[in-house]
Every structure is written in C-alpha cells, then in structure tokens.
Amino acid sequence: MPMTLRTRPATLDEVKRLLENREIESYIGHEATAKLLTTLLSIDIMMCRAMYDPRPNDIAIVVRMKKRLEKPEDVKNITINDVEFILVEYSEYK
C-alpha cells in the first residue's frame, strides 16, 4: 500500500512521553541495543528480529547509533550523545 512518510528528529524526553501508556512493538534486532534502550527510556524494550510492516497511522521511532560498536560489550560505553532518535509518521498516500 502506498504511504506518505513524515520524518523528524526527536529528543529522548519526547520519545519517553510518546511511549508512555502505549503498547510497544519492538523491532530492535540486537540484544545489546535493546538493553541500552531499556536503560535510556526506563521501559522494557525487547529484542525482536521480526520484519516491520508499516500501516497508515503508525508511528515508528528509528534509533540510530552515531558510532559503530566493534563488539556487543561496547554498548556499556554508549551515552545519550551517541544515539539519535527519528520519529516516522505513516499516513495514506494522497
């Protein structure tokens, strides 16, 4: 189904507010990243390697690491300054 995507940067606080009292579907494929997000967001983020199939009115939060981790244990040294959040809003194509 053709859809329109709107993207914009989001802050950690904005992401926390957006996720409050919502059912969350995680598509984080690396356990270390899921644990990092659990810590940063103060909510349980599970690892899941499922494919995401967007639907109109979905909101997705893309998490981008600003630097590559050489090994999983390097996640312990990541700070909020090393993470970027991008808000993606899906709507029907018009």
N, C-alpha and C positions, 0 to 999 in steps of 0.2 A: 504494500500500500504506500503510495507516495505521501510523504510528510514534509512539513516545514520544520526546521530546527532553528532554535534561537539559542545562542551560547553567550555566556559572560563569565568573568571571573567571580569567585565568591570567597568570602573570608571564612575563617574557622568558626567564628561566632554565628555567622549567617547559616552555615551548614548545620551547626548544632541546633539552632532554632527550627530550621526546616525539617529536621529529622525527629523533633520532639513529637511524641504521641502518634507516630506513623508506623505502619508496617514496613519493614525494610527488607528488600531483596538484595542480597549481596552477590556481586559478580567479580569479587576480588579473587584472583587465581593463585595468589601466593600467600602462604600462611603467615610469613613474617610481616607482610604488608597489612593483612587483616588484623594482626595483633597490634601493630602500630596505630592503625585507625581506631581500634578499640580504646587504646590509651588516649589518643588525641581527642576523640569525640565523647569519651566517657559513656559509650554504649557498646553492647556486644555486636561486633561485626564478624560474621563467619566467613571462612574461606569457601568459595564455590567456583567450580570451573565450568558451570553451565553457560550456554550462549544466551545473550540478552536479545530479545526480540521486541523492539520498542512498539508501543501503541500510542495513538493520539491521547493527549493529556498526561502522558508520563512525564515525570521529572527525573532526570538522571544526574548524579554527581560524579564527574570524572575526577579521579585523583591522579595527579602526575607527579612523579618523583623528579626533582630538578637535577638529581645526580644519580648515576648508576651505582648500584651496590654490587661489589665484587663477590660477596658471599652473604648468605642469609643473616648471619650474626651481625653484619654491619648495620642492620636496622636499629640496633641499640644506640648508635651514634647519630641517628636522624633527629632533627629538630623541626619545629613547625616551619622554619625558614627554608627547609629543604623540600617542602610539599606545596603543591599548587592545587586548588580546587576550581573546577569549571562546572558551572551549572548549565545543563542542557534541558530545554523545554521542547517537547514534541507536540505538534498540532497537525491537524489535517491540512493537506496541501490545497491551497486555494488559487 
